[in-house]
Amino acid sequence: MTERTIDIETMLRQALAPVEPPAELKLRLETTLGSLVDLAADELESWELATLSDPKNWVRLGRPAAAAVVGSAAAVGLVVLRTQRNRHRRRAQSSNVAELALRTLRDGGREARKLLDDLH
Amino acid sequence: MSPDKARLDEEFSALYKAHLRDVYSYSYYRVGNHHDAEDLTEQTFLQAYRHFERAQRESEGRPLRPWLIRIAHNLAANYYRDRSRKPQTPIDDASTISATHTTEALVEDRDDLKRILECVQDLPDDRREALIMRFALGMDNREIARALGRTDGATKVLLHRAIKQLEELVQKAEGPTG
């Protein structure tokens, strides 16, 4: 910066240029959110059908149930996310794809159990 | 799927597409590395999905970008609290330097930008965050105010002080000869 006028704002704009998210992240995130959306919709439909068939539940129809559905779907998402967070460790520990898949499933089960413990 | 749910999911998808880069850029400059920035971005969108309906209702038509960045901001704060980490300076990533220059000028520019980023990391948290929001995301004062939970006036002062302090830090880092 010798003998140059410091235009701090211009330099900040260059230094803090927007960063494009990696393609791998986009794919992973879209898959996770897609599963979450599908799951929420499936759960909602099955809940509505089951509830509508029983008149005792008619008065309880509405928002709280929908909120619970989204809550449970988000919990599933959380398991997926927590499981994904350990992917680097699993990849490093696995010698082949089969072992990686096994470790991923095992971690998923462990996270699901932890989350259930948290909820209860 | 109910029409309301389908509409909500469609709107969330639009929000995601419009602001993925913003959330990622914010996360990256906040934590200083791609690995944690990816995790932070994922968590932000998962939280956002969970609370989207309520946020939409309460936003009364205002843009939701500040709300998204506020989620990332809170998650990043937890991240540092939980792991007792310090932000890293993302100086090794050549992609942050986009302009085309001669080799000599590029080296000089790289040094300047590296110094700027190091000085940004030395700022107090709120000042650093305000600068990231303004310069990496191009947010205006009102958006930054909403993201940080401050008034417009307080945000204007915050930005002004952040830039002033940064100038001082940069000058100090250059040393007496410049």
Chai-1 contact restraints between the chains, C-beta under 6 A:
chainA,res_idxA,chainB,res_idxB,connection_type,confidence,min_distance_angstrom,max_distance_angstrom,comment,restraint_id
A,M1,B,D112,contact,1.0,0.0,6.0,A-B,restraint_1
A,T2,B,G178,contact,1.0,0.0,6.0,A-B,restraint_2
A,I8,B,E167,contact,1.0,0.0,6.0,A-B,restraint_3
A,M11,B,I116,contact,1.0,0.0,6.0,A-B,restraint_4
A,L12,B,F135,contact,1.0,0.0,6.0,A-B,restraint_5
A,R13,B,F135,contact,1.0,0.0,6.0,A-B,restraint_6
A,Q14,B,L113,contact,1.0,0.0,6.0,A-B,restraint_7
A,A15,B,L113,contact,1.0,0.0,6.0,A-B,restraint_8
A,A15,B,I116,contact,1.0,0.0,6.0,A-B,restraint_9
A,A15,B,L117,contact,1.0,0.0,6.0,A-B,restraint_10
A,L16,B,Y29,contact,1.0,0.0,6.0,A-B,restraint_11
A,L16,B,F135,contact,1.0,0.0,6.0,A-B,restraint_12
A,L16,B,A136,contact,1.0,0.0,6.0,A-B,restraint_13
A,A17,B,T96,contact,1.0,0.0,6.0,A-B,restraint_14
A,A17,B,S98,contact,1.0,0.0,6.0,A-B,restraint_15
A,P18,B,R21,contact,1.0,0.0,6.0,A-B,restraint_16
A,P18,B,S25,contact,1.0,0.0,6.0,A-B,restraint_17
A,P18,B,A136,contact,1.0,0.0,6.0,A-B,restraint_18
A,V19,B,S25,contact,1.0,0.0,6.0,A-B,restraint_19
A,V19,B,Y28,contact,1.0,0.0,6.0,A-B,restraint_20
A,P21,B,L20,contact,1.0,0.0,6.0,A-B,restraint_21
A,P21,B,Y24,contact,1.0,0.0,6.0,A-B,restraint_22
A,L25,B,E38,contact,1.0,0.0,6.0,A-B,restraint_23
A,L29,B,E42,contact,1.0,0.0,6.0,A-B,restraint_24
A,V37,B,D9,contact,1.0,0.0,6.0,A-B,restraint_25
A,A41,B,M1,contact,1.0,0.0,6.0,A-B,restraint_26
A,A74,B,R50,contact,1.0,0.0,6.0,A-B,restraint_27
A,G77,B,L46,contact,1.0,0.0,6.0,A-B,restraint_28
A,L81,B,E42,contact,1.0,0.0,6.0,A-B,restraint_29
A,L81,B,L46,contact,1.0,0.0,6.0,A-B,restraint_30
A,R85,B,D39,contact,1.0,0.0,6.0,A-B,restraint_31
